[in-house]
Amino acid sequence: MPTFVYMTACDGCGHCVDICPSDIMHIDPTTRRAVNIEPNFCWECYSCVKACPQNAIDDRGYSDFAPMGHKVRVLREPEKGTISWRLKFRDGREKNFVSPIRTTEWGSIKCASEYEQPSTASFDSAELAHEPDYLKADGGLRTISKQQFKKHPIAKEKTSNLKAAE
Amino acid sequence: MAGKKTHFVDSDILVIGGGFGGCGAAYESRYWGRDKKIVVVEKANIERSGAVAQGLYAINCYMGMRWGQNEPEDYVRYQRNDLMGLVREDLGYDIGRHVDSTVHKFEEWGLPIMTDENGQYQREGKWQIMIHGESYKPIVAEAARKAATEVYNRIMVTHLLKDKKQPNRVAGAVGFNVRTGDFYVFQSKAVIVGAGGASHIFKPHSAGEGMGRTWYAPWSSGSAYALPIRIGAKMTQMENRIVLTRFKDGYGPVGAYFLHLKTYTQNGFGEAYEPKWRDSIEKMVGDYVNHEPVPTCLRNHAFLKEVEAGGGPIRMVTKEAFKDPHKEIVGWENFLGMTIGQAVVWAANNIDPKEINPELVMSEPYVMGSHATCSGAWASGPEDYAPDEYQWGYNRMMTVDGLFGAGDTLGGTPHKFSSGSFTEGRLAGKAAVKYVDDLKGNTPEVDESEYMELKQEIYQPLENYRVGRNEITAGTVSPSYMLPLAGLQRLEKIMDEYCGGCGQRYMVNTPLMERGIELLKMLREDLANLGADGLHQLLRAWELHHRVLASECVMAHTMYREETRWPGYYYRGDFPKLDDKKWHCFTLSQYDEETGEFHMEKAPVYHIVDEHKKAAE
């Protein structure tokens, strides 16, 4: 099973259930702990692994092509703005990587409605929000003349009705 | 299931799907429509949903107009060239002229974009810039959550609703909550579909646990297509499925390897193989073989021919590049940032690309609209320059009134990727605000008899299971109901064998598809017998419904286009060559729910820029 949950570490908090894009992390009614109920619909996206406050979730490569004995562990630290990875090969070799994940405070994005109300002229133009300023390009928003269009002729009209299922 | 509680949610703008298209739509519609009620509905949690849930290591659509790198015209040439001549150039130009402002906003929001020694964004290739994108989706979701009036997570939208009075107008959508089971009726003045393309309609290489490691996310269930198809929106280029060259088993992307790390491919004997197949490609597609860069499908074709001729496995030559410690880090972080499964495969197999040139594979086909392919709904073009034939109201509105789309949903616009899909959501969002303003008092109304009938249909799999389960002792084998996984595997086998899957080396012809259509019809009938033991399986049941309808549309389009336009994506054995005389056009389909037929027609291609850059430019 691509992701799995360690019995002694999981406290059944449900963060993984809440985040899983595939809806496959569930709380087992008997153990009251999380379980991947559908490993063949797991993308190994690690959303659950990253979200687990107990580091109780790990991944074991897909059984149909991954030999055993490897590990790819992750520590995501949103407050530090980093993600750290440790890879362990089947033969024991290790590799470590750290990357930034965000340059601003979490929650700091200004809401679209906090900007000054755009003018009617801007609404009627082809501009999107924050344009032309945010294009940062000389000449502003590009356009093209309708006259430039060349229609490629269609050889002959062919229509048909293909019976498909009801 | 009369017992399920029904919730009614009214809105001005309803956004279905909280991926990049949907998040862009939410942001932009709030910016222009301060007084509007904007509702986002998502089957997972928008914090980590859609194709970018896992993160990305590059933004593949950025012009760089500020540094004089590319103009929208160049982007249109690139799209057209890669898709063998057939793209909606008006829509592509629109993405190109706006996408830079989207990316600059992402940077301001906190997305770490790498820079080069001149302080410019680090280019991976002509169109791609490199990012540390592990939190790309959470960052974009933060902006969307703030913009939306309400976000409904964990609601699977199953159907769009038509207006009571005007049949060619959308009035909302219905769905169910995957956690509580409650039924939701969304009534809205405008609807923007930002749902996902389709994985798992063709049988994947891996049939065990590894079937989850498809290239496109397993939760991309073709809702982008099934929702508009069912209410009669015209679709385009649905035959234009994509097949991808990827690292074997993990489907790790090759873009950064080719473009930035300058690694290259060889056959199993260490030889360059692409030049060998050039002449045979020319016989199929003529002058397109001389285009630069070589279209994605034609490079696939050379790979496939080489393997068929006994030259496999195809490998990526990484040993040289990975001697540079910086490149080694980029090579690994590239996967950890967007395809962790590939790093797992290499760690498990003791593959260190410093020592071993890793194997590549040609994937199973996928149907989507934002990568090197452009399946999707037929949409109205930009107000200020689209040709009259492409312009029937509002930018990015489909052929159904009030129904807009973005990202995978809209056809004819390949190479949007994350930033272009968000940008297209912005375009649809602004246009939807205009549409709602122009309605004045003429608001659409949902039809109670329609949604009550759908409610019955939506929960039927639970009832089928409840009744059928008592017939058998235990297990998964029932004479009365079909489990969603069984139905999915049946669909994948039909599409693989009768519509050009990897098991048939992507080959298809008329007799095969005639049989395929019959088989799909029986599968469609059997969907009435789907059995679900709970809400999770009910979700899978409706994902399957969406995949089957999308597949029927793919089959109809593939049958209609009598040529091999994209060798390396699929081959028509009965029409083995590209035929510009007859088929330099779009294919359009419209589904009739009453008869179950797809009406097919051609639509003209307009070229808005010259093929070659003028010398003066």
Interface residues (C-beta under 8 A of the other chain):
Chain A: M1 P2 D18 I19 C20 P21 S22 D23 I24 H26 I37 E38 P39 N40 F41 C42 W43 E44 C45 Y46 S47 D59 G61 Y62 S63 D64 F65 A66 P67 M68 G69 H70 K71 V72 V74 R76 P78 I83 W85 L87 K88 F89 R90 D91 R93 K95 F97 S99 P100 I101 R102 T103 T104 E105 W106 G107 S108 I109 C111 A112 S113 Y115 Q117 P118 F123 A126 L128 A129 H130 E131 P132 Y134 L135 K136 A137 L141 R142 T143 I144 S145 K146 Q148 F149 K150 K151 H152 P153 I154 A155 K156 E157 K158 T159 S160 N161 L162 K163 A164 A165 E166
Chain B: Y27 E28 R30 Y31 W32 R34 K43 A44 N45 E47 R48 S49 G50 A53 Q54 M65 R66 E71 P72 E73 Y93 G96 R97 H98 D100 S101 H104 K105 W109 G110 L111 P112 H132 E134 S135 I139 E142 A143 K146 A147 R154 V178 S206 A207 G208 E209 G210 M211 G212 R213 T214 A217 P218 W219 D249 I329 W332 E333 L336 G337 I340 G341 A343 V344 V345 A347 A348 N349 N350 D352 P382 E383 D384 Y385 A386 P387 T423 R426 L427 K430 K434 I517 L520 K521 M522 L523 R524 E525 H536 L539 V548 E552 M555 A556 M559 Y560 K581 K582 W583 H584 C585 Y591 T595 G596 E597 F598 H599 M600 E601 K602 P604 V605 Y606 H607 I608 V609
